[in-house]
Amino acid sequence: MQYANLGRTNLRLSALGLGTVQLGMAYSWGQQPPPPENRAISLIRRALELGINYIDTAAAYGRSESLVRRACSGLRCRPVIATKLSIRRTDSAQLLTGPALRQSVEQSLRQSLQTLGVDVLELVQLHSLDTRFATPELLDLLAQYCQRGWVRYWGVTTYGQEAPLDALAHPELIYALQIPYSALDRRMERQVIPRAQAQGTGVVLRSIFLQGVLSHRLASLPAALAGLPPLAAPLLRLAEDAGMDLAELALRFAVFASGAHSAIFGTTSTAELEANIRAVEAGPLSPDLVAAVRTIEVADSTLLNPGNWRVSTP
Ligand SMILES: NC(=O)c1ccc[n+]([C@@H]2O[C@H](COP(=O)([O-])OP(=O)(O)OC[C@H]3O[C@@H](n4cnc5c(N)ncnc54)[C@H](OP(=O)(O)O)[C@@H]3O)[C@@H](O)[C@H]2O)c1
């Protein structure tokens, strides 16, 4: 496993990180229920044994934070745990302001500190932003929690371009972006990743399997996702020609060809976890294969955002 500093932070992350939404709650287009708690904890521990040292969680992911705490308890070498909080009104896209913002942030941080059982949260990400968000009031509030020693670094998780570009305008406070990216969805390569690299902001990729669509599951998607197989067909052909499965191609492309510091994936299966470790250990794809992937264009990117899928996703 390779490790790299997350931009200008002193957090050293494994090239692959473990996302835990599907361990904490029913998730994704199949609304697959999470595994039993003991299996979820074993899976997190197995990931750590195999060299993963970065875990992505959130208070909003059901029992995920609690599972992460239990999986990490007693470890001499603790992983970097990134959690999240929302700055939106409940059930609304509107961003919180004033006393409601201050109360919500304080309450979320207290809860995550307690549930994760730590004295400081190493990376807290503002969750699922898709518009400009960085008001002077918010930035001042974020700075206060660093000064109080509750939060070491702030980051954001985003959709689209507007939110990550806004985050990149505040490198003094926002140290990391978590962005959707896959071999099929390379939109963040145009502006966001190059700007982040130029200024030393950390970049973590998510949805590198497009919620599992870029895998053997491509052949058995529900009717609501019938638009995806034709988009992914050229990628599947490249994988078959190269003698690897689609998930391996998707993972090795995202990890090695994107310029990101780490890429997280979700799984409920130890076999998939181990396959992903083997894939990253196989190293970069050949330059010809990388170039061939880059020729694949998706004319209508609407379906690349799971938020637009007409199946329920959290
Ligand atoms: N806005 C946000 O902040 C946000 C949004 C989405 C996700 N996230 C984070 O990002 C993490 C990953 O995102 P994601 O779950 O949406 O996308 P993903 O990692 O692209 O896809 C996860 C799915 O891929 C399947 N998978 C994993 N490895 C595989 C393999 N080797 N072969 C075949 N299938 C494989 C898993 O299926 P099984 O479950 O059946 O094992 C899993 O459900 C989440 O856990 C969460 O921590 C954050």
The ligand as a Tripos MOL2 file, in Angstrom:
@<TRIPOS>MOLECULE
LIG
   48    52     1     0     0
SMALL
NO_CHARGES

@<TRIPOS>ATOM
      1 N1        -21.6420   13.1560    0.0370 N.am      1 LIG1
      2 C1        -20.8090   12.3620    0.6510 C.2       1 LIG1
      3 O1        -20.1240   12.7740    1.5440 O.2       1 LIG1
      4 C2        -20.7300   10.9270    0.2380 C.ar      1 LIG1
      5 C3        -21.6070   10.4090   -0.7050 C.ar      1 LIG1
      6 C4        -21.4830    9.0620   -1.0450 C.ar      1 LIG1
      7 C5        -20.5100    8.2780   -0.4470 C.ar      1 LIG1
      8 N2        -19.6620    8.8160    0.4940 N.ar      1 LIG1
      9 C6        -18.6050    7.9960    1.1260 C.3       1 LIG1
     10 O2        -17.8970    7.3380    0.0970 O.3       1 LIG1
     11 C7        -17.8680    5.9300    0.3350 C.3       1 LIG1
     12 C8        -17.8610    5.2010   -1.0010 C.3       1 LIG1
     13 O3        -18.8740    5.7100   -1.8560 O.3       1 LIG1
     14 P1        -19.9840    4.8230   -2.5300 P.3       1 LIG1
     15 O4        -20.2770    3.7290   -1.6070 O.co2     1 LIG1
     16 O5        -21.0720    5.7120   -2.9160 O.co2     1 LIG1
     17 O6        -19.3570    4.3480   -3.8550 O.3       1 LIG1
     18 P2        -18.3570    3.1910   -4.3620 P.3       1 LIG1
     19 O7        -17.2490    2.9730   -3.4130 O.co2     1 LIG1
     20 O8        -18.1020    3.6110   -5.7430 O.co2     1 LIG1
     21 O9        -19.2880    1.8900   -4.4670 O.3       1 LIG1
     22 C9        -19.5030    1.0770   -3.3720 C.3       1 LIG1
     23 C10       -20.1100   -0.2310   -3.8310 C.3       1 LIG1
     24 O10       -19.1970   -0.9120   -4.6870 O.3       1 LIG1
     25 C11       -19.2300   -2.2840   -4.4120 C.3       1 LIG1
     26 N3        -17.8440   -2.7950   -4.4970 N.ar      1 LIG1
     27 C12       -16.7640   -2.4330   -3.7670 C.ar      1 LIG1
     28 N4        -15.6840   -3.1330   -4.1400 N.ar      1 LIG1
     29 C13       -16.0770   -3.9670   -5.1380 C.ar      1 LIG1
     30 C14       -15.4190   -4.9460   -5.9140 C.ar      1 LIG1
     31 N5        -14.1230   -5.2200   -5.7950 N.pl3     1 LIG1
     32 N6        -16.1540   -5.6140   -6.8560 N.ar      1 LIG1
     33 C15       -17.4640   -5.3630   -7.0080 C.ar      1 LIG1
     34 N7        -18.1410   -4.4360   -6.2970 N.ar      1 LIG1
     35 C16       -17.4580   -3.7450   -5.3740 C.ar      1 LIG1
     36 C17       -19.7810   -2.4600   -3.0020 C.3       1 LIG1
     37 O11       -20.8110   -3.4250   -2.9940 O.3       1 LIG1
     38 P3        -21.2850   -4.1500   -1.6170 P.3       1 LIG1
     39 O12       -21.8560   -3.0900   -0.7540 O.co2     1 LIG1
     40 O13       -22.3150   -5.1270   -2.0940 O.co2     1 LIG1
     41 O14       -20.0840   -4.7670   -1.0280 O.co2     1 LIG1
     42 C18       -20.3520   -1.1000   -2.6430 C.3       1 LIG1
     43 O15       -21.7080   -1.0740   -2.3720 O.3       1 LIG1
     44 C19       -19.0830    5.6680    1.2160 C.3       1 LIG1
     45 O16       -18.9360    4.5150    2.0060 O.3       1 LIG1
     46 C20       -19.1080    6.9090    2.0740 C.3       1 LIG1
     47 O17       -18.2000    6.7620    3.1520 O.3       1 LIG1
     48 C21       -19.7560   10.1390    0.8280 C.ar      1 LIG1
@<TRIPOS>BOND
     1     1     2 1
     2     2     3 2
     3     2     4 1
     4     4     5 ar
     5     4    48 ar
     6     5     6 ar
     7     6     7 ar
     8     7     8 ar
     9     8     9 1
    10     8    48 ar
    11     9    10 1
    12     9    46 1
    13    10    11 1
    14    11    12 1
    15    11    44 1
    16    12    13 1
    17    13    14 1
    18    14    15 2
    19    14    16 1
    20    14    17 1
    21    17    18 1
    22    18    19 2
    23    18    20 1
    24    18    21 1
    25    21    22 1
    26    22    23 1
    27    23    24 1
    28    23    42 1
    29    24    25 1
    30    25    26 1
    31    25    36 1
    32    26    27 ar
    33    26    35 ar
    34    27    28 ar
    35    28    29 ar
    36    29    30 ar
    37    29    35 ar
    38    30    31 1
    39    30    32 ar
    40    32    33 ar
    41    33    34 ar
    42    34    35 ar
    43    36    37 1
    44    36    42 1
    45    37    38 1
    46    38    39 2
    47    38    40 1
    48    38    41 1
    49    42    43 1
    50    44    45 1
    51    44    46 1
    52    46    47 1
@<TRIPOS>SUBSTRUCTURE
     1 LIG1         1 GROUP 0 **** ****
